[in-house]
Amino acid sequence: MRKNVVVAISGLLFATALAGEGTGKAWNFDGDKPGAIAAGFTQAAGDWKAAADPTAPSKGNALAQTAASSGATFNIVLADATSYKDVDVSVKLRAVSGEVDQGGGLVWRAKDAKNYYIARYNPLEENYRVYKVVDGRRTQLGSANIAQVAGWRTLRVRMVGDEITCYFDGKEHLKATDATFPDAGQIGLWTKADAVTHFDDLAVAQAGPARGSR
């Protein structure tokens, strides 16, 4: 059995998954300097910086979005050296504050900061939704009710071909089908408006066919 190889470089924890799902990466932000953008990420909107968080699952830092942006603003940061089509991506997040919006989510198959898929959890609205964003405009692909729960939550998205499956705290909640973005793209993190949110343990891998499929 081949084992995953884990290498820490400049505050990024890279996990090379050699079996099953293919090459993967992971980030825990603990080696990044608080107050600065995490190494290997590009901020497109908002104010993203590593921040000390004693509650963070990896114990140390989290990547925080701290801007109180306008209501229509999508705060987004993209991971530079990522390009995935069939993808399995996950992150842990904690909603810190926000009056207009709270929470946040995962971006994948991003062509740029205005064209991507997004799955996000909003504790104010008590829902979990998946969207496509085309030229900066969102279109909802699916929605599920999720009761507001304080503390760290885990979001995971798996997309193979045009099939999207979204998980919340390990349980499947959403499925959708869409072919707007058929090619590989970057992954990233997202909040909206004034949602201040901490993210930790971001991980991505190439996804293979579902078990039992041919």
Secondary structure, DSSP 8 states (H G I E B T S, - for coil): ----EEEEETTEEEEE--STT-SEEEE--TTS-TTS--TTEEEEES-EEEEEETT-TTSEEEEEE-----TT-EEEEEETT--BSSEEEEEEEEEEE-SS---EEEEEEEEETTEEEEEEEETTTTEEEEEEEETTEEEEEEEEE-----S-EEEEEEEETTEEEEEETTEEEEEEE--S--S-BEEEEEEETT-EEEEEEEEEEE----TT--
